[in-house]
Each structure stands twice: as C-alpha cells, then as structure tokens.
C-alpha cells in the first residue's frame, strides 16, 4: 500500500529518554543480563537512571554509552 506507515497504527507517547554510560552488566541467568546505569546520579533527584534486563547476546559492556526510551503505546 503506497504511503502506508505502520507506526501510525500504534501512536506512542514518549515518557522518558535516558542517555547514560553503563555502570555494570550483571548476568541474571542463561537467557538474560541486567544493565545498570546509576553512577552518582542517584543522589540528584532530577537525574534519571535505569536497571533493566536484556536478552543475552547484546554486546554491551561497562563503559558503553546507551539510550533507553520509554514510550506508552
């Protein structure tokens, strides 16, 4: 279908976008790891950080810079 954009079927509202350096990667089990970006920002109320599980094979290591986007669909 010409001009069809599937992203319009499920419009998303962006809640937050966090760009940060990964502090460490923890192995949870044989299927997933946990990425943590906390640093010293936990003491600053306006700064966002995350602790999120991701499937193995992601290739991310401590020190890598990443972006996490939270959207409501």
Secondary structure as GFF3:
##gff-version 3
##sequence-region A 1 73
A	DSSP	three_ten_helix	6	8	.	.	.	ID=ss1
A	DSSP	beta_strand	13	21	.	.	.	ID=ss2
A	DSSP	beta_strand	24	27	.	.	.	ID=ss3
A	DSSP	beta_strand	32	37	.	.	.	ID=ss4
A	DSSP	three_ten_helix	39	43	.	.	.	ID=ss5
A	DSSP	beta_strand	50	55	.	.	.	ID=ss6
A	DSSP	beta_strand	65	72	.	.	.	ID=ss7
###
